[in-house]
Amino acid sequence: MFAAENGLKSDPRLQGISEAIRVVPHFPKQGIMFQDITTLLLDHKAFKDTVDIFVDRYRDMNISVVAGVEARGFMFGPAIALAIGAKFVPLRKPRKLPGEVISEAYELEYGTDCLEIHVGAVQPGERAIVIDDLVATGGTLSAAISLLERVGAEVIECACVIGVPDIKGQCRLNGKPLYILVEPRQIDNCC
């Protein structure tokens, strides 16, 4: 669900967040309109508003784990975790975590990838949310949910800053709700 459909329809923070995201045409390949959140991070107000909206949503849900998907989920997850009194758990690409890990492979549009979590980072029964910057197909978020559930977490919701309007992958989120702040920005007259 988009934040605008959940009581924030006229909230000016959403427009500020959207406007702070730079669109880079044809990156990393032809035809892709890359949604660059690094410009959002440079805008103190928009970055704070982004974190604040998520904090307002999760503050009273008894969340004990904020799981951030590498790498851009790392930019929002720790601030949200600190503000709601939860721990931050990184979900990383293969061979990035130094301790014992468990892995979850998943399909991408053109290949496969994998997420890993440290053994013991999450205890059975802990309530978790998954945070990332963008959801398009839902494959990465579905893998994150599966990984957390394998270690016994109760995944409450997935949260993304940006989400495509007709998220085809929403059905792949294992029945978990999806909370999105803004739609992808477009550029006029882009060839």
N, C-alpha and C positions, 0 to 999 in steps of 0.2 A: 504494500500500500504506500502511496505517496503521502508525504507529510501534509501536503495541501488538502488531501482528502480526509485528514485526521485532525481537524481543528486548526490548522495553520494556513488556511486558504489565503487570507489577506495579510499574512505575516511578511513584512518587508524584508526580513532576514533571508528568506528563500530567494528573492530576486537578487539580493546582494551576493549570496553564495554562488548563484548561477553565473552572474556577471563576472565574478572573480576567477572563473575557470576559463583557461585559454584553450581554444580549439586549434590544433595543428593539423592542417590538411595533409593527407597522403603520408602519414607516419603511423607505424613503421613501414607501411607499404602502401602502394597505390590504392586509392579508394577508401582508406580508413580515415575517419575524422577523429583523431586522437584527442581525448578529453584530458588536458594537462592540469592536474591539481597543484602543481608546484606554484602556480601564480596565486592560487587560493591560500597557500601557506604563507605567501609574502604579504598578504592582506590581513593584518592583525585582526581587524573587526570581523571580516568574513570567516576567518579561521576560528575565532572565538565563538561566533554565532553557530558555526557548524557543530563544534563540540558541545556548546550549551544546549542545542536542540536535542542531541542524543542524550545528554545528561538528564535533561528534564524528562525524557521518555523513560529512562531506565533507573532513575534514582530510587523509586519505591517498588521495584520488582524483585528485590532480594537476589540480585545478580552477584555471584561470587567470582565469576571468571569472565573477562573480556578477552576473547581470542582474536588476534589480528592476523590477517592473511598477508604473507610477504608480497611485496614490501610496503605497499602503500597503506595497508591496514595498520602498519606500525606507526604511521604518522598521526592517526586519530585514536587508536586503541589505548595507549598509555594514559593520555589526558582524560579520557572517559573513565578508565579504570580508577585512576586517582580520585576523581571527583565523586564517584559513586561508592568508593570504599571496596573495590574489588581488586583482584590480582590481574595482571596482564600476562597472557600466555601467547608467545609467538608461534605461528604455524608457518614453518619454513620449507623452502625447497630442499631437495636431497643434499645430504652431506654438508649442511650448514650448522647443525646443532652438534655440540661436542660430546654429549652424553648418549646414553642408551635411548633409542627412539622407536616409535612405531610409525608406519607409513601408510598412506592411502593414495593409490594411483587413480587417475581420472582422465577422461577423454576431453581433448580440446577439439576445436573445429578442424585443425590440421595436425593431429598427433595426440600425444599423451603427455602428462606431467604427473607430479607427485607432491604431496604435502607430508611433513613430518612434525611430530610433537615429542617432547621429552617424556619418557616414562616417569610417572609420578608427579607431573606438573599439575594434573587435574585429578581430584579424588572422586570416587563414585558418589553420585547424588548431587554434585555441585551444579548450580544453575548458571548457564553460560549464554552469552551472546557472541555472534561472530561479526566482525567488522571488516569491511574492505572499502575501497574507493568507488568501485564501479561493478555493476552486474549487467551482463549482456545475455549469456545463455544459462547461467546458473551452475555450470559444471564445477567451478572452483569452490563455490559456497556449498554445494552438495557434498563434495569431498571433505570439506572442513566439518560439516555436520556429522558425516559418517565417522571421521577420525575421533571427534569428541565423544560421540556415542559409544564408540568402541572402548574408550577408557572410563565409561560410566557416567559421563556428564548428561545433564538434562538441558538440551539446547532449547532456549526459549524463543529466540528470534535471530534473524540475520539482518544486518543494517549496512546500508551503502549510501554514500553521498550522492552518487549518480546511478540512474537506472533507465534503461530503454523503456519507452511507454508500453510496448507489448512484449513484455519479458517472456520470451518463448520458454526459457528454462525454469520459470517459476514452478512448474509442476515437478521439476527435478529436485526441489528443495526438501524432499522427504516430509512434506506436509507442514513444514515450519513456516511461520509468517516471515514476510520480507518487508522491511521498512526503508523507504528511499526518500531522500530530501528533494532532489531535483532531476529533471530530465536532461539528457545530453544537449549541449548547445550546438547550434548549427551556424554555418557561415554562408551568407548569401554570395552568389556569383563566384562560387568556387568551381574550378575546372578539374 
